[in-house]
């Protein structure tokens, strides 16, 4: 039931107000002593006189506000006190000011509006709480969905790289190294959040288009002919067409398409130059050179990290984005060595697991002979 607190030091006025509000259907609590009234709680609306002994109306409403912050405050005042009382309205302490003598219609209408205001404020607070709770639930759901998408994306990327590795066994671990190298250089260059994931994905999948290159060319032990090189140079476009229609890989597919472009415009397939090359592809070009120089090849042993740094510095402004080359050179050697060691540990672990699976698959045959 709607409950109103009415305070007036004139007991006759207090009795009259009480009869009016009871007739309106409210539960009425009355006090002629404002000090006692200041202890009340659990009402939605308070109506008080302004001029009273011990506490005036503004002081009483201030005291009541501490324990009943959402209660709607109304005040009665004579014309002589109007200026002082109106200051309380302007400070937001009073919802509405009513003059003495009042008209019945104005009084009852003001109290009805006060209760309606209280209900609206309460409804707004309840809806705000419910929205906050729903937002928390949605946050949990979104986090779960994001984990699910990441897991599925990671599985898809691993599957794509493994599929290529069946054809070119050197590709998988090169791709994993450059993907982590690229993420570290992207961080150093100021990229954050999703942009880091895109760079890592693009670097991981940079050679996926080689799936579309014939084995006779991809696995050829000797040098390629000009015609064979022409086909090999199509692998960025093959990779781009494979990935571009997958929504969450579209941005990464641009890195795949442009990973053989050069800062000076002498790369392929589109001879792009400078910042017309996406930043992920410019980052990749540097870390790809790092991995190529420091990794063993059939025709030579891998060279030192310092040799790679010198070469990247020498080619800054021609093959490589000079600003990104500077960022690369700022990163301590220990970080590049740590990343390489992590991937080597992954490779060794997979070799052990693969060997165990082969052994298990051969054991029943050996037992049966």
N, C-alpha and C positions, 0 to 999 in steps of 0.2 A: 504494500500500500504506500502511496506517496505520503511522505512525512515532512512537515514544515515546522520550523522553530520560529516562534514569534516572541519578540522581546520589546517591552515598553514599560517604563516606570509608572505610567498612569494605568492603574488597574481597571478603570472603566473602559479605556480604549482597548486594553488587552482583552477584556471579556468580549467586547464587540467584535474585534478581529477574530477571536477564537470561534464565535458563533458563525461568522461569515464563512470561515474556511472549513469548519465541520460540515456546514450545509453544502459546500462544494465537493464534499467527499474526501477530504484530506484527513490524515491523522495529524493532530495538532499538539505541539508541546509548547507551553507558555512559561515565561519568566518575567517577573517585574524587577528582579535584581540582575543586572548585567554580569556581575561577578559570578553568580551561580550559573547563569546561562553560558558563560565561557567554558564550562566543563562539559557541555553537551556534545554527544557524538551520534552518528547514525541517521542524519536527516539529509534530504536532498536540496532543500531551499531554506534560507533563513531570511526573515523580515524583521528589521530592528529600527527603533527610533534613533534619531541622532543625538539629541540633548538628553543625557541621563547622568545621574550621579555615579561617581567612582570610575565608570568607564563610559566614554561617549560611543556612539555607534561605530565610528571608524576604528577605534581601539578594540571594541568587542569583535568586529568582523576580522581584524588582524589576528586576534587570539584564536578565534574559531577556525581560521584558515589553516593553522598549523595542524590541527587534528582532522579537519574535514576539507582537504584542499579542493575537492571537486564540487562542493556544495555551491549552489548559485546564491549570490548575496544581493538582497534588496534592502533599501534604506528609506525610511520616512523622515522628512525634514520640513520644518516650517520655513516660510519665505525668508525670514531673517538669517537663517543658517544656510541658505541655499548655496552661497558662494563657497563656503568652507567645505560643504558636503560634496559639491560638484568636483572639487579637486580630487576627492577619493575616486570618483568615477573616472576621471581622466588618467589616474594612475593605475586603473584596472582593478581596483580593490572592490568595486561595486558594479554589479551587472546593470542595475537600473535604479534611478532615484525617483521617489514618489513624493509629491508635495502634500502638505497638510493645509486645509482638509482635502481628503481624497474623494473621488466619486467611486461608487461601488463597482461600476463597470470597468473603470480604469484599474482599480485594485485587483479585481478577480482576473481580468485579462492579463495583467502583468505577472501574476503568480502562475497562471496557466503557461504562459510563455517561458517562465523560469524553469518550470518542471520539464517542458519540452526541450529547452536548451540542455538541461541536465541529461536527459535521455539521449539526445544527439551526441553529446560529448562522450557519454558512456559507450554508445554504439561505435563511435569512431575509435575509442580506445580498444574495444573488443575486436573490431575488425583489424586494427593495426597489429594486435597480438596474434590474431589468426593468420594474417598475411606473413608476419615474421616467422610463425611456426611452419607455415607452408613453404616459405623460402628456405628454411633450414632443411625441410624434407626434400625440396627440390635440389638443394646443394648436395645432399647426400646421394640422391639419385644421379645427379650429373657427374659427381665424382666417380660413382660406380660405372656409369656409362663410359666416362673418359678412360678409366682403367681397362674396360672391356675393349674399347676401340684401340687403345695402345697395344693391348695383348694381341688382338687380331692383326693390327698393322705390323707389329713386330714379327708375328708368325708369317705373314704374307711376304715381308721383305726377306726374312730368312729363307723362305721357300724359293723366292726368285733367285737369290744369290746362290743357293745350293744347286738350283737347276743349271745355272751357268757354270758352276764349279764342276759339274759332271763332264762338261765339255772342255773346260780350261782350268786345270787344278790349281793354277797360281792365282786365279782371280779372287777367290773368296777372301783370303787373308789379306791380300792387298786392299780389297774393298773395305774390309773392316778397319784396317789401319788408317786409311785415308779418311774414313768417315769420322773417326775419333780425332784425328789431326785437324780435320776441317772444323769440327765443333769447337775445339780449343782456340783455333785462330779466329773463328767467328766471335767468340767471347772477348778475345783481346781487342777485336775491332769495334766492339760496342753493341753487338747484336744480343738480344735477350729473348726469353720465352719461346714462343712458337717459331720464331725466325731461326733459332738454333736447331730446332728439330728438323726444319725444312732443309737447312744446309747439311745436316748429318744424313738425312734420308737421300738427298740428291747425290752426295758423295758416295754413299753405300751402293747406290744403284747406277752409278755413272756408266758402267760398261754393260748394263743389262741388254743393250741392243745387239751385243755380239752373239746373242742367241740366234739372231737372224743372219749371221754370216756363215757361209759354208765351211764345213770342217776342213776341206782341202786348203782353204785360205787361213782359217783361224789357227789350225794346228800345223801349218807348214813349217818345217824345221829351218829352211833356208830363207833368203830374202824374197820379198814379194815383187812381182812384176808391176809395172805401172797400172795395168788393168786390175790386178788383184788389190793394189792399194786403193784404187777407186772404189771398189766394193767395201773394203775395210773401213774407209772413211764415211760410209753410210751408217755405221753403227750408232752414232748419236741420234740420228733421225729415227732409226728403228726403235731405239729405246724410248724416245719421246712419244712415238705413236702408241707404244705399249702402255705407257703410264698416264698420258694426258687426260684420258677419259675416266680415270679413277679420281673422284673428287678430292680426297685427302692427300693425293700425290701429285696434283696438278702443278703446284708451285715447284715441287722437287723435280718434276719432269723438265722444267725449263733449265735447271742445272744440268740434267742429263743431255739435253739438246745442245747446250753451249759449252760443255766442259772441255772441248778442244779449241775454243776460240782464244785469241791472244790479245793483249792490251793494245798492240800496235796494228791490229787488223789483219794479221797474216795467218790466222788460224782457219778452222773450218767448223761447220759446213757453210756458214753465212758470211764469213769474213767480218764479223762484228769487231768493234774497237772500243776502248775506253769504257765509260760507264753505261754504254748501250748493252754491255754484257752484264747479266744479273750478278749481284754481289756474290751469291753462292758459287757460281762458276769461276769467278775471279779468285775466290778463296781456294777452291778446289785446285786450280792450276798450280798454286804455290805448294800445297801439301802433296800433290801428285808428284811434283818434281822432287820434293823431299824424300818420298818413299822410293821413287825410281832410283835415285842416286845412292841411297843407303841400303838397298836390298840387293841380294845376290841375283845374278842373271846367268843363264847358261854360258854366256861368252865372257863374263867377268865377275869378280867378287864385289860385294857391296862396299862402298866407300864411306868415309867418316862423315859424321854430322857436320863437321866444320867445312868439308868440301861442299856439302849441300848448301850451307848458309852462304858460302862465298859465291856459289853459282846463282843463287836466288838474288843476292845483292847485286851481282853483275848484270842480271837480266831485268832488274827493276826498271820500269819505264818502257821496256820493249815487249818482252814476253809477259811480264807480270805488272799488276797494279802497284805503283810505287808506294802508295800509302799502306796497302796491305802487306807489302814486303817489309816495310818498317815495323809494322805490328808483329810480323813473324819474327823478326830479329830481336824484338824485345822479350820474347818468351824464353825463359831459362832452358838450357840444354836438358836439364834433369827432367823436365816435363815431357819433352818428346821421347826421351829414353824410357820414361815410366809407361807412356802409352804403348810403345812398341813391346815392352816386356809383358804388359797385360794381354795383348793380342797373342803373343807367342805362348803364354800360359794357356789361353783358350784353345789354341791350335793343338798344343801338346795334350790337353785334356780330351779333346775330341778324337785325337789319334788313339789314345788309350781306350776310350769307350768303344770306338769303331773296331779296334783289335779284339776287345773282349767279346763283342757281338759276333764277329767272324768265328772266334774260337768256339763260342757256344753253339753256333749253327753247324760247325763241323764235328762236334763231339758225338752226336748220335750216329752219324755215318761211320765214324771210326769204331764205335762200339759194335755196330752191326756187321762189320766185315770179319 
